[in-house]
Amino acid sequence: MFLVLLLIGLPIAYVLGATTIVYMLLSENLNMLVSIPQKMSTSVQNYGLLAIPLFVLAGELMNRGGITSRLIGLSQVLVGHFRGGLAYVNVVTNMFLASIIGSANAQTAMMSKVIVPEMEKQGYKKEFSSALTASASLIGPTIPPSIPFILYGVIAEVSIASMFIGGVIPGILLGIGFILLISLFSIKEKYPKQTKASAQKMFKSVLVALPSISIPLLIVLGIISGFFTATESAAIASLLAFLVGFFFYRELKLKDLPNILVNTAVISSIVTFIVAMATMFGWLVSFEKIPQTMASFLVTITESQFGFLLICLILFLFIGMIMEGAAAMIILVPVMLPVAVQYGIDPVHFGIMICLNLTLGLITPPVGTVLFITSSITKISFERLSKVIMPFFAVGVVVLLIVTYIPAVTTWLPSLIK
């Protein structure tokens, strides 16, 4: 039922809901059917999930308030003078935006409109520019704040603050990997470089962008110090984004707020609906004792932590290619996390590995949403973009292997704040 509905193109939320209801009807578990509304309602009444609409709101406010354009300007001054400078600007700007927005889809939509046409004007191939923009947006869900990290923290009952801090090094590694790949392409294709900015212009750009940079810095410092929680930081980020855009840059207008709030509500409701439906399906999975069966099966395959992590890596990579990340996480984390703990794997390490793994699915066919967004905006065929993006996907896999098999990459920073 699940596979058939998925293959005919039904949205994943409806696939999860329909499969659960049909199973309950066929198995005559009518008592469970009666409890569905309560289960769905309870699943979204979680304090941690409140961070999602608030971070979405912060991203909308920063985009409309001129903060994004200042970050692009700062990136251009810092790295634009290197060969292939605008490509580096693309990655560095995505790293700045990642510390504010936390959504690959939102970042790729924004950057595809802004930077791809500019790169094309300066002589970069449209295919390369589009592939780079789509790939660099993957830094968004890795560097905090991150919507996948929030979801995992809620599902696994793990500290969201630890997830946020643990994602910093993997996000930086992803950025460095893309920068190294760009340097190789720049030498091969002889991409252009811009004139180096004067010290005065550099200082002015830093000064202008300082309010924009201060928002992510305050969020991270506040969480590390324990001054506020990850959820509270989302509210503070929204407030700061409004103040900076409205009073400092004066690009955010009161007339923009209704549209911003509607966009926030729509995006948040999509995520919430998936969470509710996936929780219902997860209830079914637990009822059938699938986690226990899976655990017993995996133990018979391998007794080593290395082997178990390899199985998880391949499984989540495959699932990420065919299923929306939030739904996959809600279904699979309750199944796999207890087994991971049995193998002695830290829940924070396991969570960041899963989130990065599923994030890579955003740039892989057949259901790579980031590919679809980039393709529709830049007018590059989906098939062509899928081929050109492969070197960037390979970089992502290398970083994933580092994160998977060197736990300290994800656990070192969180251990410092405990």
Sequence and secondary structure as in RCSB ss.txt:
>XXXX:A:sequence
MFLVLLLIGLPIAYVLGATTIVYMLLSENLNMLVSIPQKMSTSVQNYGLLAIPLFVLAGELMNRGGITSRLIGLS
QVLVGHFRGGLAYVNVVTNMFLASIIGSANAQTAMMSKVIVPEMEKQGYKKEFSSALTASASLIGPTIPPSIPFI
LYGVIAEVSIASMFIGGVIPGILLGIGFILLISLFSIKEKYPKQTKASAQKMFKSVLVALPSISIPLLIVLGIIS
GFFTATESAAIASLLAFLVGFFFYRELKLKDLPNILVNTAVISSIVTFIVAMATMFGWLVSFEKIPQTMASFLVT
ITESQFGFLLICLILFLFIGMIMEGAAAMIILVPVMLPVAVQYGIDPVHFGIMICLNLTLGLITPPVGTVLFITS
SITKISFERLSKVIMPFFAVGVVVLLIVTYIPAVTTWLPSLIK
>XXXX:A:secstr
 HHHHHHTT  HHHHHHHHHHHHHHHTT HHHHHHHHHHHHHHH  GGGGHHHHHHHHHHHHHHTTHHHHHHHHH
HHHHTTSTTHHHHHHHHHHHHHHTT   HHHHHHHHHHHHHHHHHHTT  HHHHHHHHHHHGGGTTTSSS HHHH
HHHHHHT  HHHHHHHTHHHHHHHHHHHHHHHHHHHHHHT        HHHHHHHHHHHHHHHHHHHHHHHHHHH
TSS HHHHHHHHHHHHHHIIIIIS    GGGHHHHHHHHHHHHHHHHHHHHHHHHHHHHHHHTTHHHHHHHHHHH
H  SHHHHHHHHHHHHHHHHHHS HHHHHHHHHHHHHHHHHHTT  HHHHHHHHHHHHHHGGGSSSS HHHHHHH
HHHT  HHHHHHHTHHHHHHHHHHHHHHHH THHHHHHHHHH 
